Amino acid sequence: MKVRVYYEDTDAGGIVYHSNYIKFCERARSELLFKAGIKTFDNVGYFVVSEINAKFLKPSFLGDILHISTKTIECKNVSATLLQEIYRVENLDGKIENELVFSAKIKVAFMSGSKPVRMPSNVVEFFKVTQ
């Protein structure tokens, strides 16, 4: 998924505010599930983030175009661990780049009520396909 960095994503210096990288990752994960026809919140269950291990490698700036990639590292019965990487693919001047700026291992758990539960088989299959 690609996103452009807007003014609202930056601090006073025009640099992407650190928490927005996590928002970009959330949007990319949601888009993948939406496109696969998987509901992220219904009467069967919902996903919650249970762990994040993030590395902020380089800054991104106002106007940059970023690409967020997502792949499954591990899929268990009730959780999946994903590697999400954000690359700056184009800057405001139109210069094409392919520079890794952020990387995170994000673990999501499937919940019902307040308990982890087994993911539906179509969800497990989806995560296995994105490896």
A tleap script that builds the chain and sets N, CA, C and O, in Angstrom:
source leaprc.protein.ff14SB
mol = sequence {
  NMET LYS VAL ARG VAL TYR TYR GLU ASP THR
  ASP ALA GLY GLY ILE VAL TYR HIE SER ASN
  TYR ILE LYS PHE CYS GLU ARG ALA ARG SER
  GLU LEU LEU PHE LYS ALA GLY ILE LYS THR
  PHE ASP ASN VAL GLY TYR PHE VAL VAL SER
  GLU ILE ASN ALA LYS PHE LEU LYS PRO SER
  PHE LEU GLY ASP ILE LEU HIE ILE SER THR
  LYS THR ILE GLU CYS LYS ASN VAL SER ALA
  THR LEU LEU GLN GLU ILE TYR ARG VAL GLU
  ASN LEU ASP GLY LYS ILE GLU ASN GLU LEU
  VAL PHE SER ALA LYS ILE LYS VAL ALA PHE
  MET SER GLY SER LYS PRO VAL ARG MET PRO
  SER ASN VAL VAL GLU PHE PHE LYS VAL THR
  CGLN
}
set mol.1.N position { 0.843 -1.161 0.000 }
set mol.1.CA position { 0.000 0.000 0.000 }
set mol.1.C position { 0.892 1.229 0.000 }
set mol.1.O position { 1.921 1.266 0.675 }
set mol.2.N position { 0.488 2.227 -0.761 }
set mol.2.CA position { 1.236 3.481 -0.810 }
set mol.2.C position { 0.460 4.584 -0.120 }
set mol.2.O position { -0.767 4.649 -0.199 }
set mol.3.N position { 1.201 5.456 0.563 }
set mol.3.CA position { 0.619 6.647 1.188 }
set mol.3.C position { 1.535 7.833 0.912 }
set mol.3.O position { 2.752 7.690 0.789 }
set mol.4.N position { 0.925 8.988 0.821 }
set mol.4.CA position { 1.700 10.222 0.741 }
set mol.4.C position { 1.730 10.825 2.137 }
set mol.4.O position { 0.749 10.749 2.875 }
set mol.5.N position { 2.856 11.422 2.493 }
set mol.5.CA position { 2.989 12.100 3.781 }
set mol.5.C position { 2.408 13.502 3.652 }
set mol.5.O position { 2.853 14.305 2.832 }
set mol.6.N position { 1.412 13.775 4.475 }
set mol.6.CA position { 0.780 15.092 4.500 }
set mol.6.C position { 1.248 15.874 5.719 }
set mol.6.O position { 1.871 15.324 6.627 }
set mol.7.N position { 0.937 17.163 5.724 }
set mol.7.CA position { 1.325 18.050 6.806 }
set mol.7.C position { 0.874 17.494 8.156 }
set mol.7.O position { 1.617 17.558 9.136 }
set mol.8.N position { -0.340 16.951 8.206 }
set mol.8.CA position { -0.875 16.419 9.464 }
set mol.8.C position { -0.075 15.238 10.006 }
set mol.8.O position { -0.196 14.898 11.183 }
set mol.9.N position { 0.753 14.598 9.146 }
set mol.9.CA position { 1.560 13.446 9.551 }
set mol.9.C position { 2.903 13.849 10.146 }
set mol.9.O position { 3.640 13.002 10.652 }
set mol.10.N position { 3.226 15.150 10.088 }
set mol.10.CA position { 4.569 15.593 10.444 }
set mol.10.C position { 4.595 16.458 11.703 }
set mol.10.O position { 3.569 16.938 12.186 }
set mol.11.N position { 5.808 16.632 12.207 }
set mol.11.CA position { 6.008 17.559 13.314 }
set mol.11.C position { 6.301 18.946 12.733 }
set mol.11.O position { 6.181 19.150 11.525 }
set mol.12.N position { 6.678 19.880 13.572 }
set mol.12.CA position { 6.916 21.264 13.122 }
set mol.12.C position { 8.068 21.370 12.129 }
set mol.12.O position { 8.167 22.362 11.405 }
set mol.13.N position { 8.940 20.365 12.083 }
set mol.13.CA position { 10.070 20.380 11.161 }
set mol.13.C position { 9.800 19.676 9.839 }
set mol.13.O position { 10.697 19.560 9.004 }
set mol.14.N position { 8.556 19.200 9.639 }
set mol.14.CA position { 8.228 18.522 8.391 }
set mol.14.C position { 8.664 17.067 8.347 }
set mol.14.O position { 8.701 16.463 7.275 }
set mol.15.N position { 8.998 16.494 9.513 }
set mol.15.CA position { 9.425 15.099 9.603 }
set mol.15.C position { 8.256 14.277 10.154 }
set mol.15.O position { 7.563 14.713 11.073 }
set mol.16.N position { 8.044 13.085 9.584 }
set mol.16.CA position { 6.940 12.234 10.035 }
set mol.16.C position { 7.086 11.951 11.529 }
set mol.16.O position { 8.140 11.520 11.996 }
set mol.17.N position { 6.009 12.201 12.261 }
set mol.17.CA position { 5.966 11.949 13.694 }
set mol.17.C position { 5.984 10.441 13.914 }
set mol.17.O position { 5.303 9.703 13.202 }
set mol.18.N position { 6.753 9.982 14.889 }
set mol.18.CA position { 7.044 8.551 15.041 }
set mol.18.C position { 5.801 7.661 15.130 }
set mol.18.O position { 5.800 6.569 14.561 }
set mol.19.N position { 4.748 8.092 15.821 }
set mol.19.CA position { 3.569 7.230 15.985 }
set mol.19.C position { 2.811 7.021 14.671 }
set mol.19.O position { 2.039 6.071 14.543 }
set mol.20.N position { 3.030 7.896 13.711 }
set mol.20.CA position { 2.319 7.755 12.436 }
set mol.20.C position { 2.799 6.561 11.622 }
set mol.20.O position { 2.049 6.042 10.796 }
set mol.21.N position { 4.023 6.120 11.836 }
set mol.21.CA position { 4.480 4.902 11.154 }
set mol.21.C position { 3.621 3.705 11.579 }
set mol.21.O position { 3.294 2.840 10.766 }
set mol.22.N position { 3.267 3.672 12.856 }
set mol.22.CA position { 2.422 2.586 13.360 }
set mol.22.C position { 1.019 2.703 12.772 }
set mol.22.O position { 0.393 1.689 12.466 }
set mol.23.N position { 0.519 3.928 12.610 }
set mol.23.CA position { -0.783 4.134 11.958 }
set mol.23.C position { -0.743 3.662 10.509 }
set mol.23.O position { -1.679 3.018 10.037 }
set mol.24.N position { 0.348 3.983 9.799 }
set mol.24.CA position { 0.468 3.554 8.406 }
set mol.24.C position { 0.445 2.029 8.324 }
set mol.24.O position { -0.176 1.464 7.423 }
set mol.25.N position { 1.120 1.364 9.262 }
set mol.25.CA position { 1.127 -0.106 9.285 }
set mol.25.C position { -0.273 -0.654 9.547 }
set mol.25.O position { -0.691 -1.621 8.912 }
set mol.26.N position { -0.991 -0.040 10.475 }
set mol.26.CA position { -2.365 -0.468 10.779 }
set mol.26.C position { -3.243 -0.373 9.532 }
set mol.26.O position { -4.011 -1.288 9.233 }
set mol.27.N position { -3.123 0.734 8.812 }
set mol.27.CA position { -3.921 0.910 7.585 }
set mol.27.C position { -3.571 -0.156 6.549 }
set mol.27.O position { -4.458 -0.697 5.888 }
set mol.28.N position { -2.295 -0.456 6.407 }
set mol.28.CA position { -1.879 -1.465 5.427 }
set mol.28.C position { -2.406 -2.846 5.797 }
set mol.28.O position { -2.868 -3.588 4.930 }
set mol.29.N position { -2.336 -3.199 7.102 }
set mol.29.CA position { -2.885 -4.496 7.534 }
set mol.29.C position { -4.377 -4.558 7.282 }
set mol.29.O position { -4.886 -5.558 6.775 }
set mol.30.N position { -5.076 -3.498 7.631 }
set mol.30.CA position { -6.533 -3.459 7.426 }
set mol.30.C position { -6.880 -3.580 5.949 }
set mol.30.O position { -7.795 -4.321 5.590 }
set mol.31.N position { -6.166 -2.866 5.091 }
set mol.31.CA position { -6.432 -2.930 3.647 }
set mol.31.C position { -6.271 -4.350 3.118 }
set mol.31.O position { -7.091 -4.819 2.328 }
set mol.32.N position { -5.219 -5.030 3.551 }
set mol.32.CA position { -5.008 -6.415 3.100 }
set mol.32.C position { -6.191 -7.299 3.491 }
set mol.32.O position { -6.680 -8.091 2.685 }
set mol.33.N position { -6.643 -7.156 4.731 }
set mol.33.CA position { -7.773 -7.971 5.196 }
set mol.33.C position { -9.061 -7.591 4.470 }
set mol.33.O position { -9.832 -8.470 4.087 }
set mol.34.N position { -9.305 -6.292 4.275 }
set mol.34.CA position { -10.502 -5.852 3.549 }
set mol.34.C position { -10.516 -6.431 2.130 }
set mol.34.O position { -11.532 -6.953 1.671 }
set mol.35.N position { -9.377 -6.328 1.447 }
set mol.35.CA position { -9.289 -6.812 0.056 }
set mol.35.C position { -9.485 -8.324 -0.021 }
set mol.35.O position { -9.960 -8.836 -1.035 }
set mol.36.N position { -9.124 -9.042 1.041 }
set mol.36.CA position { -9.296 -10.496 1.075 }
set mol.36.C position { -10.704 -10.884 1.526 }
set mol.36.O position { -11.036 -12.069 1.568 }
set mol.37.N position { -11.536 -9.890 1.864 }
set mol.37.CA position { -12.898 -10.164 2.297 }
set mol.37.C position { -12.998 -10.660 3.730 }
set mol.37.O position { -13.997 -11.264 4.118 }
set mol.38.N position { -11.963 -10.403 4.510 }
set mol.38.CA position { -11.958 -10.839 5.906 }
set mol.38.C position { -12.409 -9.679 6.784 }
set mol.38.O position { -11.844 -8.587 6.731 }
set mol.39.N position { -13.421 -9.931 7.581 }
set mol.39.CA position { -13.915 -8.901 8.495 }
set mol.39.C position { -12.969 -8.815 9.683 }
set mol.39.O position { -12.590 -9.829 10.270 }
set mol.40.N position { -12.600 -7.601 10.022 }
set mol.40.CA position { -11.650 -7.411 11.114 }
set mol.40.C position { -12.334 -7.275 12.463 }
set mol.40.O position { -11.673 -7.264 13.501 }
set mol.41.N position { -13.655 -7.171 12.451 }
set mol.41.CA position { -14.406 -7.059 13.705 }
set mol.41.C position { -15.824 -7.523 13.424 }
set mol.41.O position { -16.559 -6.861 12.692 }
set mol.42.N position { -16.213 -8.645 13.993 }
set mol.42.CA position { -17.583 -9.139 13.830 }
set mol.42.C position { -17.957 -9.981 15.037 }
set mol.42.O position { -17.244 -9.986 16.041 }
set mol.43.N position { -19.071 -10.693 14.944 }
set mol.43.CA position { -19.527 -11.470 16.104 }
set mol.43.C position { -18.665 -12.711 16.368 }
set mol.43.O position { -18.777 -13.313 17.437 }
set mol.44.N position { -17.811 -13.106 15.421 }
set mol.44.CA position { -16.909 -14.241 15.622 }
set mol.44.C position { -15.698 -13.811 16.455 }
set mol.44.O position { -15.249 -14.546 17.334 }
set mol.45.N position { -15.179 -12.628 16.175 }
set mol.45.CA position { -14.007 -12.146 16.886 }
set mol.45.C position { -13.411 -10.919 16.230 }
set mol.45.O position { -13.960 -10.375 15.271 }
set mol.46.N position { -12.290 -10.497 16.756 }
set mol.46.CA position { -11.624 -9.289 16.272 }
set mol.46.C position { -10.137 -9.399 16.584 }
set mol.46.O position { -9.716 -10.220 17.399 }
set mol.47.N position { -9.358 -8.565 15.924 }
set mol.47.CA position { -7.916 -8.550 16.134 }
set mol.47.C position { -7.515 -7.434 17.087 }
set mol.47.O position { -8.097 -6.350 17.080 }
set mol.48.N position { -6.515 -7.719 17.902 }
set mol.48.CA position { -5.855 -6.700 18.713 }
set mol.48.C position { -4.346 -6.859 18.524 }
set mol.48.O position { -3.845 -7.963 18.311 }
set mol.49.N position { -3.653 -5.763 18.605 }
set mol.49.CA position { -2.195 -5.816 18.575 }
set mol.49.C position { -1.730 -6.181 19.977 }
set mol.49.O position { -2.100 -5.527 20.951 }
set mol.50.N position { -0.917 -7.228 20.075 }
set mol.50.CA position { -0.428 -7.644 21.389 }
set mol.50.C position { 1.053 -7.320 21.600 }
set mol.50.O position { 1.515 -7.238 22.738 }
set mol.51.N position { 1.798 -7.134 20.504 }
set mol.51.CA position { 3.220 -6.786 20.623 }
set mol.51.C position { 3.650 -5.987 19.407 }
set mol.51.O position { 3.189 -6.225 18.291 }
set mol.52.N position { 4.542 -5.036 19.644 }
set mol.52.CA position { 5.182 -4.301 18.549 }
set mol.52.C position { 6.659 -4.157 18.882 }
set mol.52.O position { 7.022 -3.708 19.969 }
set mol.53.N position { 7.505 -4.543 17.933 }
set mol.53.CA position { 8.940 -4.313 18.035 }
set mol.53.C position { 9.310 -3.467 16.824 }
set mol.53.O position { 9.415 -3.979 15.709 }
set mol.54.N position { 9.508 -2.169 17.048 }
set mol.54.CA position { 9.686 -1.224 15.947 }
set mol.54.C position { 11.113 -0.701 15.873 }
set mol.54.O position { 11.777 -0.498 16.890 }
set mol.55.N position { 11.568 -0.487 14.632 }
set mol.55.CA position { 12.867 0.133 14.384 }
set mol.55.C position { 12.658 1.330 13.461 }
set mol.55.O position { 12.174 1.194 12.337 }
set mol.56.N position { 13.031 2.494 13.960 }
set mol.56.CA position { 12.947 3.726 13.183 }
set mol.56.C position { 14.322 3.941 12.568 }
set mol.56.O position { 15.274 4.286 13.268 }
set mol.57.N position { 14.423 3.736 11.256 }
set mol.57.CA position { 15.726 3.692 10.606 }
set mol.57.C position { 16.155 5.029 10.010 }
set mol.57.O position { 17.311 5.428 10.148 }
set mol.58.N position { 15.230 5.721 9.348 }
set mol.58.CA position { 15.539 7.011 8.717 }
set mol.58.C position { 14.277 7.857 8.738 }
set mol.58.O position { 13.175 7.312 8.788 }
set mol.59.N position { 14.412 9.167 8.700 }
set mol.59.CA position { 13.214 10.002 8.699 }
set mol.59.C position { 12.524 10.018 7.340 }
set mol.59.O position { 13.144 9.795 6.301 }
set mol.60.N position { 11.227 10.288 7.381 }
set mol.60.CA position { 10.446 10.561 6.174 }
set mol.60.C position { 9.947 11.992 6.309 }
set mol.60.O position { 9.837 12.526 7.412 }
set mol.61.N position { 9.647 12.608 5.158 }
set mol.61.CA position { 9.364 14.034 5.156 }
set mol.61.C position { 8.051 14.351 4.441 }
set mol.61.O position { 7.520 13.547 3.675 }
set mol.62.N position { 7.558 15.542 4.721 }
set mol.62.CA position { 6.356 16.054 4.067 }
set mol.62.C position { 6.467 15.865 2.559 }
set mol.62.O position { 7.460 16.263 1.949 }
set mol.63.N position { 5.444 15.254 1.959 }
set mol.63.CA position { 5.406 15.060 0.520 }
set mol.63.C position { 5.952 13.732 0.032 }
set mol.63.O position { 5.697 13.344 -1.108 }
set mol.64.N position { 6.699 13.026 0.873 }
set mol.64.CA position { 7.236 11.725 0.464 }
set mol.64.C position { 6.088 10.759 0.154 }
set mol.64.O position { 4.999 10.864 0.718 }
set mol.65.N position { 6.356 9.826 -0.745 }
set mol.65.CA position { 5.438 8.722 -0.973 }
set mol.65.C position { 6.088 7.486 -0.375 }
set mol.65.O position { 7.229 7.144 -0.686 }
set mol.66.N position { 5.327 6.823 0.497 }
set mol.66.CA position { 5.815 5.660 1.214 }
set mol.66.C position { 5.064 4.421 0.759 }
set mol.66.O position { 3.876 4.477 0.440 }
set mol.67.N position { 5.770 3.314 0.736 }
set mol.67.CA position { 5.152 2.018 0.426 }
set mol.67.C position { 5.268 1.142 1.662 }
set mol.67.O position { 6.358 0.974 2.211 }
set mol.68.N position { 4.131 0.575 2.105 }
set mol.68.CA position { 4.114 -0.295 3.271 }
set mol.68.C position { 3.938 -1.726 2.799 }
set mol.68.O position { 2.930 -2.059 2.176 }
set mol.69.N position { 4.916 -2.577 3.093 }
set mol.69.CA position { 4.806 -3.993 2.742 }
set mol.69.C position { 4.489 -4.788 4.002 }
set mol.69.O position { 4.896 -4.426 5.106 }
set mol.70.N position { 3.759 -5.872 3.812 }
set mol.70.CA position { 3.352 -6.717 4.938 }
set mol.70.C position { 3.546 -8.177 4.562 }
set mol.70.O position { 3.096 -8.618 3.504 }
set mol.71.N position { 4.210 -8.919 5.421 }
set mol.71.CA position { 4.299 -10.360 5.212 }
set mol.71.C position { 4.229 -11.069 6.555 }
set mol.71.O position { 4.647 -10.535 7.582 }
set mol.72.N position { 3.703 -12.263 6.525 }
set mol.72.CA position { 3.553 -13.065 7.731 }
set mol.72.C position { 4.875 -13.748 8.044 }
set mol.72.O position { 5.494 -14.362 7.175 }
set mol.73.N position { 5.296 -13.634 9.290 }
set mol.73.CA position { 6.493 -14.325 9.769 }
set mol.73.C position { 6.101 -15.637 10.434 }
set mol.73.O position { 6.772 -16.657 10.277 }
set mol.74.N position { 4.990 -15.589 11.188 }
set mol.74.CA position { 4.551 -16.765 11.929 }
set mol.74.C position { 3.030 -16.714 12.076 }
set mol.74.O position { 2.453 -15.652 12.311 }
set mol.75.N position { 2.401 -17.863 11.937 }
set mol.75.CA position { 0.955 -17.960 12.125 }
set mol.75.C position { 0.662 -19.123 13.061 }
set mol.75.O position { 1.018 -20.269 12.785 }
set mol.76.N position { 0.006 -18.805 14.174 }
set mol.76.CA position { -0.391 -19.824 15.144 }
set mol.76.C position { -1.914 -19.883 15.177 }
set mol.76.O position { -2.576 -19.195 14.399 }
set mol.77.N position { -2.468 -20.687 16.056 }
set mol.77.CA position { -3.924 -20.833 16.136 }
set mol.77.C position { -4.652 -19.543 16.487 }
set mol.77.O position { -5.714 -19.256 15.935 }
set mol.78.N position { -4.079 -18.761 17.408 }
set mol.78.CA position { -4.783 -17.565 17.882 }
set mol.78.C position { -4.059 -16.268 17.551 }
set mol.78.O position { -4.554 -15.190 17.880 }
set mol.79.N position { -2.895 -16.349 16.906 }
set mol.79.CA position { -2.146 -15.128 16.625 }
set mol.79.C position { -1.321 -15.257 15.357 }
set mol.79.O position { -1.078 -16.349 14.844 }
set mol.80.N position { -0.904 -14.103 14.878 }
set mol.80.CA position { -0.001 -14.049 13.734 }
set mol.80.C position { 1.013 -12.938 13.992 }
set mol.80.O position { 0.675 -11.885 14.534 }
set mol.81.N position { 2.255 -13.188 13.598 }
set mol.81.CA position { 3.293 -12.170 13.691 }
set mol.81.C position { 3.636 -11.744 12.277 }
set mol.81.O position { 3.923 -12.569 11.410 }
set mol.82.N position { 3.598 -10.432 12.062 }
set mol.82.CA position { 3.801 -9.867 10.735 }
set mol.82.C position { 5.043 -8.980 10.719 }
set mol.82.O position { 5.360 -8.320 11.709 }
set mol.83.N position { 5.728 -8.972 9.606 }
set mol.83.CA position { 6.813 -8.024 9.373 }
set mol.83.C position { 6.248 -6.945 8.468 }
set mol.83.O position { 5.820 -7.218 7.347 }
set mol.84.N position { 6.252 -5.723 8.964 }
set mol.84.CA position { 5.797 -4.602 8.144 }
set mol.84.C position { 6.959 -3.644 7.967 }
set mol.84.O position { 7.589 -3.213 8.933 }
set mol.85.N position { 7.227 -3.321 6.715 }
set mol.85.CA position { 8.331 -2.427 6.389 }
set mol.85.C position { 7.805 -1.254 5.581 }
set mol.85.O position { 6.939 -1.403 4.719 }
set mol.86.N position { 8.348 -0.092 5.881 }
set mol.86.CA position { 7.952 1.117 5.167 }
set mol.86.C position { 9.164 1.639 4.412 }
set mol.86.O position { 10.225 1.882 4.988 }
set mol.87.N position { 8.979 1.804 3.110 }
set mol.87.CA position { 10.018 2.312 2.227 }
set mol.87.C position { 9.607 3.681 1.688 }
set mol.87.O position { 8.446 3.899 1.342 }
set mol.88.N position { 10.568 4.598 1.622 }
set mol.88.CA position { 10.324 5.848 0.904 }
set mol.88.C position { 10.591 5.522 -0.562 }
set mol.88.O position { 11.714 5.173 -0.928 }
set mol.89.N position { 9.570 5.635 -1.393 }
set mol.89.CA position { 9.735 5.271 -2.799 }
set mol.89.C position { 9.843 6.496 -3.696 }
set mol.89.O position { 10.305 6.400 -4.833 }
set mol.90.N position { 9.414 7.651 -3.183 }
set mol.90.CA position { 9.532 8.883 -3.968 }
set mol.90.C position { 9.517 10.059 -3.007 }
set mol.90.O position { 8.752 10.074 -2.043 }
set mol.91.N position { 10.377 11.057 -3.275 }
set mol.91.CA position { 10.359 12.243 -2.427 }
set mol.91.C position { 9.549 13.356 -3.094 }
set mol.91.O position { 9.058 13.199 -4.212 }
set mol.92.N position { 9.420 14.471 -2.397 }
set mol.92.CA position { 8.591 15.580 -2.881 }
set mol.92.C position { 9.075 16.121 -4.219 }
set mol.92.O position { 8.276 16.630 -5.006 }
set mol.93.N position { 10.378 16.018 -4.487 }
set mol.93.CA position { 10.936 16.502 -5.753 }
set mol.93.C position { 10.734 15.515 -6.900 }
set mol.93.O position { 11.160 15.777 -8.025 }
set mol.94.N position { 10.085 14.381 -6.623 }
set mol.94.CA position { 9.840 13.383 -7.653 }
set mol.94.C position { 10.986 12.410 -7.840 }
set mol.94.O position { 10.936 11.563 -8.731 }
set mol.95.N position { 12.022 12.515 -7.014 }
set mol.95.CA position { 13.148 11.590 -7.108 }
set mol.95.C position { 12.699 10.212 -6.618 }
set mol.95.O position { 12.174 10.074 -5.514 }
set mol.96.N position { 12.914 9.206 -7.450 }
set mol.96.CA position { 12.544 7.836 -7.104 }
set mol.96.C position { 13.613 7.265 -6.180 }
set mol.96.O position { 14.807 7.310 -6.475 }
set mol.97.N position { 13.159 6.737 -5.077 }
set mol.97.CA position { 14.042 6.123 -4.090 }
set mol.97.C position { 13.472 4.759 -3.732 }
set mol.97.O position { 12.338 4.449 -4.099 }
set mol.98.N position { 14.207 3.973 -3.053 }
set mol.98.CA position { 13.695 2.718 -2.497 }
set mol.98.C position { 14.463 2.487 -1.205 }
set mol.98.O position { 15.283 1.576 -1.097 }
set mol.99.N position { 14.170 3.346 -0.222 }
set mol.99.CA position { 14.936 3.376 1.002 }
set mol.99.C position { 14.072 2.926 2.180 }
set mol.99.O position { 13.004 3.487 2.422 }
set mol.100.N position { 14.536 1.917 2.906 }
set mol.100.CA position { 13.830 1.428 4.081 }
set mol.100.C position { 13.949 2.470 5.193 }
set mol.100.O position { 15.052 2.846 5.589 }
set mol.101.N position { 12.792 2.935 5.696 }
set mol.101.CA position { 12.796 3.958 6.741 }
set mol.101.C position { 12.253 3.447 8.073 }
set mol.101.O position { 12.535 4.031 9.120 }
set mol.102.N position { 11.478 2.364 8.044 }
set mol.102.CA position { 10.845 1.852 9.260 }
set mol.102.C position { 10.587 0.362 9.091 }
set mol.102.O position { 10.246 -0.106 8.004 }
set mol.103.N position { 10.755 -0.374 10.184 }
set mol.103.CA position { 10.489 -1.811 10.164 }
set mol.103.C position { 9.889 -2.204 11.508 }
set mol.103.O position { 10.334 -1.733 12.554 }
set mol.104.N position { 8.880 -3.066 11.475 }
set mol.104.CA position { 8.263 -3.505 12.729 }
set mol.104.C position { 7.800 -4.942 12.622 }
set mol.104.O position { 7.271 -5.371 11.596 }
set mol.105.N position { 8.010 -5.677 13.701 }
set mol.105.CA position { 7.392 -6.986 13.870 }
set mol.105.C position { 6.180 -6.742 14.753 }
set mol.105.O position { 6.304 -6.272 15.883 }
set mol.106.N position { 5.020 -7.066 14.227 }
set mol.106.CA position { 3.769 -6.782 14.926 }
set mol.106.C position { 2.996 -8.080 15.092 }
set mol.106.O position { 2.700 -8.778 14.122 }
set mol.107.N position { 2.674 -8.389 16.350 }
set mol.107.CA position { 1.903 -9.593 16.653 }
set mol.107.C position { 0.453 -9.183 16.879 }
set mol.107.O position { 0.162 -8.296 17.680 }
set mol.108.N position { -0.455 -9.847 16.156 }
set mol.108.CA position { -1.881 -9.614 16.339 }
set mol.108.C position { -2.512 -10.893 16.881 }
set mol.108.O position { -2.184 -12.001 16.458 }
set mol.109.N position { -3.424 -10.706 17.827 }
set mol.109.CA position { -4.139 -11.839 18.415 }
set mol.109.C position { -5.604 -11.752 18.020 }
set mol.109.O position { -6.157 -10.661 17.880 }
set mol.110.N position { -6.221 -12.904 17.842 }
set mol.110.CA position { -7.647 -12.961 17.513 }
set mol.110.C position { -8.397 -13.182 18.818 }
set mol.110.O position { -8.103 -14.120 19.558 }
set mol.111.N position { -9.365 -12.319 19.098 }
set mol.111.CA position { -10.055 -12.310 20.385 }
set mol.111.C position { -11.563 -12.444 20.192 }
set mol.111.O position { -12.117 -12.076 19.156 }
set mol.112.N position { -12.201 -12.979 21.219 }
set mol.112.CA position { -13.655 -12.959 21.335 }
set mol.112.C position { -13.938 -12.605 22.782 }
set mol.112.O position { -13.480 -13.289 23.697 }
set mol.113.N position { -14.692 -11.540 22.987 }
set mol.113.CA position { -14.844 -11.038 24.351 }
set mol.113.C position { -13.496 -10.554 24.827 }
set mol.113.O position { -12.883 -9.692 24.198 }
set mol.114.N position { -13.031 -11.098 25.928 }
set mol.114.CA position { -11.718 -10.700 26.435 }
set mol.114.C position { -10.716 -11.847 26.406 }
set mol.114.O position { -9.697 -11.807 27.096 }
set mol.115.N position { -11.014 -12.888 25.589 }
set mol.115.CA position { -10.142 -14.060 25.538 }
set mol.115.C position { -9.629 -14.304 24.122 }
set mol.115.O position { -10.354 -14.098 23.149 }
set mol.116.N position { -8.366 -14.746 24.012 }
set mol.116.CA position { -7.876 -15.180 22.709 }
set mol.116.C position { -8.624 -16.445 22.277 }
set mol.116.O position { -8.864 -17.339 23.089 }
set mol.117.N position { -8.987 -16.511 20.998 }
set mol.117.CA position { -9.669 -17.689 20.453 }
set mol.117.C position { -9.024 -18.084 19.136 }
set mol.117.O position { -8.290 -17.308 18.524 }
set mol.118.N position { -9.315 -19.311 18.714 }
set mol.118.CA position { -8.779 -19.831 17.455 }
set mol.118.C position { -9.307 -18.995 16.280 }
set mol.118.O position { -10.497 -18.694 16.192 }
set mol.119.N position { -8.387 -18.633 15.389 }
set mol.119.CA position { -8.787 -17.889 14.197 }
set mol.119.C position { -9.570 -18.797 13.261 }
set mol.119.O position { -9.285 -19.992 13.183 }
set mol.120.N position { -10.555 -18.249 12.547 }
set mol.120.CA position { -11.248 -19.044 11.538 }
set mol.120.C position { -10.257 -19.550 10.486 }
set mol.120.O position { -9.232 -18.916 10.236 }
set mol.121.N position { -10.566 -20.685 9.877 }
set mol.121.CA position { -9.637 -21.311 8.928 }
set mol.121.C position { -9.302 -20.406 7.747 }
set mol.121.O position { -8.173 -20.432 7.258 }
set mol.122.N position { -10.267 -19.598 7.274 }
set mol.122.CA position { -9.975 -18.712 6.140 }
set mol.122.C position { -8.967 -17.626 6.535 }
set mol.122.O position { -8.195 -17.164 5.694 }
set mol.123.N position { -8.970 -17.222 7.795 }
set mol.123.CA position { -8.024 -16.210 8.271 }
set mol.123.C position { -6.632 -16.818 8.384 }
set mol.123.O position { -5.647 -16.193 7.990 }
set mol.124.N position { -6.545 -18.028 8.918 }
set mol.124.CA position { -5.261 -18.729 9.009 }
set mol.124.C position { -4.687 -18.915 7.609 }
set mol.124.O position { -3.501 -18.678 7.383 }
set mol.125.N position { -5.522 -19.335 6.680 }
set mol.125.CA position { -5.075 -19.534 5.294 }
set mol.125.C position { -4.575 -18.225 4.685 }
set mol.125.O position { -3.566 -18.211 3.981 }
set mol.126.N position { -5.274 -17.139 4.951 }
set mol.126.CA position { -4.867 -15.821 4.457 }
set mol.126.C position { -3.465 -15.479 4.961 }
set mol.126.O position { -2.608 -15.063 4.182 }
set mol.127.N position { -3.234 -15.652 6.258 }
set mol.127.CA position { -1.912 -15.317 6.806 }
set mol.127.C position { -0.830 -16.225 6.236 }
set mol.127.O position { 0.294 -15.774 6.017 }
set mol.128.N position { -1.143 -17.485 5.993 }
set mol.128.CA position { -0.148 -18.393 5.417 }
set mol.128.C position { 0.207 -17.998 3.986 }
set mol.128.O position { 1.343 -18.186 3.551 }
set mol.129.N position { -0.752 -17.459 3.264 }
set mol.129.CA position { -0.525 -17.041 1.881 }
set mol.129.C position { 0.359 -15.796 1.819 }
set mol.129.O position { 1.111 -15.618 0.860 }
set mol.130.N position { 0.272 -14.934 2.836 }
set mol.130.CA position { 1.057 -13.694 2.811 }
set mol.130.C position { 2.484 -13.871 3.314 }
set mol.130.O position { 3.168 -12.884 3.585 }
set mol.131.N position { 2.946 -15.126 3.443 }
set mol.131.CA position { 4.317 -15.365 3.898 }
set mol.131.C position { 5.295 -15.154 2.774 }
set mol.131.O position { 6.501 -15.310 2.968 }
savepdb mol mol.pdb
quit
